[in-house]
Amino acid sequence: MMYRASHSTSSNSQNSPIRVMVVDDHAVVRGGLAAFLLAYDDLELVGEAANGVEALAMAERRRPDVVLMDLVMPEMDGATATRLLRERHPEIQVIVLTSFKEEDMVQGALAAGAIGYLLKNVSADELVNAIRAARMGRPTLAPEATQVLIHSATHPKHPPLGHDLTERERDVLALMVTGLNNNEIAEKLVVSRSTVKYHVSNILSKLQAASRTEAVAYALQQKLVDFPADRTSSGGL
């Protein structure tokens, strides 16, 4: 596997070995990591778990310094396990070790409290350095994870059109969906026609729609209102 070292080393600056726990649902991966840890004098394998539930129970008993955490596992995923583990034992550091580099996976793991995010093709030297850094409270990110975070920061996601509609604009849009014209909407809501016209103009602008038909079609597609609509609150603005 990718976790191979030709000789042991004892570059640990502290007296006791770093206690490491491995969490992965694949026995082969756990075995490879266990063999890797044996090659370093300053690392000690203190437990293995096949999912997040097992990881939480074992961490309670074994109290590792660093946990190597997979993300996609049965019963409880790695991000959830990381969050719960960090809440219960903030002194335990978690390094995510996964095959996934998607933006939501990276952000979710870091938001859960992971101090590192590495891919499973990491070299032995990179992994052991990340473990040592984690024990010292220093983060380590795979280049791919760093790129994902940079892209996320420079290309922020925009909220969907219509998220900023006011409650009254949604009332008007709901009645537009039923096919009512401005005069009929005004009567239904007991407001002036000019008020309805103002709301319709705002709706078209916020939905970036060129016509009422386009606005209605988008509203139905995105489920901005229910159909048939029954939001007939009374009273003027």
FENHUFEN-V934882 format. One line per field, one symbol per residue. phi: phi as a letter, one per 20 degrees, with the letter a starting at -180 (. if undefined). A space follows every 10 residues. Layout:
phi = ???
This chain:
phi = .eeccebebc efedfeffed ddcaedffff fffffffffc fedcfdrccd afffffffff eelfecdedf debfmbffff fffffffecf feeddfcbee cfgfffffff ffofebbcef effgffffff fffffendfc cfgfffffff fffecffeff gnfdffffff ffffffffnf effffgffel cfffffgfff ffffffelde bfffffffff felfcecfeb ddfdnee
